[in-house]
Amino acid sequence: MSQTSEIEGPAELVGIPQVRAHLRLDDDYPAEQLQVYIGAAASAAEEFLNRRIFASETQRLEAVAGVPVLLAQAVAAHAAAIATADLVVDLDSRRAECSDADATLREARAAATEIRRGIVVRPAIVQAILLTIGHFFQHRSDVTEGDAEELSMGCRYLLQPFRIGLGV
């Protein structure tokens, strides 16, 4: 889905104590490692849902209110990148720079849509995030059995009712 910024990144949807309890870990297990799992699991959920997940309605409304500014900045950056690309003499390089600028603008527009269609976290989403964290914790090496790239069936079942923009 995308890179995170202050306005679009998932706030703490699941807390460290909740993750420790879910994984049955002692308090001395590094919180930094658990935070990585939380971030990765929340991002995976957002990717599947095609929308942002917010910890509260207030955070969702603040993010939506910031969308026009984000889009204006993206359009201005696109115009500046195209103006710079127009100065490039080599045609292939100019096309590549224009293509990069266009892709960046498309990504910003997609991120804006994901924010506008955002959802406030719900118990099923929390459970899906916890299941994913458990999977990440259990499979900490690069070599795993089965398909580690997709969300588990349990996670899909929990998230499916909230998914939008299913594509083709």
N, C-alpha and C positions, 0 to 999 in steps of 0.2 A: 503494500500500500504506500508506504512512504516514509520519508524522513520526518522526524518529529521536531516541533518547535514549542515554544511556551504555550502557544494557543492550541496546538493540535495534538500534542503527545498525551498518551493516556496518563492521567493522574494515578496515584496509587489505588488501583482497583482491588488489590488483594494485599493485605499487610504481611509483614515478616512473621509476626506471631501466628497468623493464620496458616502460613506456609509451613512453619516449623511444626505446628500441630498436625497438619495434613500429612507431612512426611515423617512424623514422629521423630523429630530431631531434638537434640539437646540445645540449650540456649547458647552454647559456645560455638555452634556451627556458624561459619562466617556469613554475616548478613549481606555482605557485598555479593557473594555468590548467589544467594537467594534472590537478590534484586535483579541479577542478570536473568535468572529463570523467569521471574515475574515479567520483566520487560519483554522477553522473547515470547512468552506464552500470550501476553496481552496483544502483542503485535500479530501473532499467528491468528488469534481470534478476530482482530480487526481485518486482517487480510481475507479471511474466510467470509466475514460478514459484509465486506465492501462498504464499511462505514466505521466511523470513530466511536469509541466507547468512552463515556465520561463518568466520573465518579458521582456527579450530582447534576441536577437540572440547571443549577446556577452556572456550573462550569460549561455545560453545553450551550447555554444562552450566551455566555461571554465569548465562547469560541465562534458561534454563528455571527455575533455582532462584529467580530474581527475579520470576517471573510472579505468584505469589500476592500479593506485596507490591503489584505494579502493579495487579492487579485489586482489591485491598482499597482502594487509594487512589482508583481510579476509582469504585467503589461509594460510598465516602464523599463524593467530590466530587459524584456524582449526587444523593445524598440531600440534601446542602447546597443544591444548585441547585434541587431540587424544593421544599425548604422556603422558599427565597427567592422562588421563583415563586408559591408559595401566598399570599404577602403582596401580590402585585400585584393591584390592583383591576380593571383592564381585562382582561376575559376573553380577548380576542384576544392581548394581550401575554402573559398568563399561559400560554396554550396554546403560544405561540411559544417562551417560555423553557423550558417542559417538553419541548417537541419538541427543542430544542437540547440539553438535558441528556440526553435519551434517545439522541440521535444520538452524543453524545460517549461515552456508556457503550458503545454498540454498537461504535464504533471501537476503544475500549480492549479490548473482548473479542475483536474480530477481530485486533488486534495481538498479543494474548496467544496466540491460536491460531497465528498465523504464527511466533511465537517457538518455541512447543512443537513445531511441525512443521519447525523449522529444519534446515538442511543444512550440513555442512562443505564448504567450497569444494573443487571438483574441477577437474582440467585442462580439461574441456569447458566448465565455467562460466567459468574464467579466459579461455579463448579467446573465448567469446561476449562477455564484457566488453570484451576487446581489440578485437573486430570492431566493437562499438558505439562504442567510443572513436574508432576510425578513421573511422567514419561521421560522428560529431560533429565531428571535426577537419576532415574534408574538406568538410562542409556547415556552415560556421560562420555563414552568413547565414540570414535568415528565409525566403528564397525558394529553394526547391529543386525539382528535377524529381522526380517520383514521389511516393510516399507516405512522408513522413518521420516519421509518427507511429507506425508499427509497427516492430517489430524486423525485421531482415532475415531472409530465409529461412535463411541460414547460422546466425544466432543462434538462431532457432526450432528448427532441427534439433539444435543442440548442447544446448539447454535442455530440449526436450520430454521426454526420459526422466526428468527430475527434477521435472516440473510436477505439482502436486496441485490438487484442488478446481477442476476444469475448468469447472464451472458448466453452464448450459444454453445 
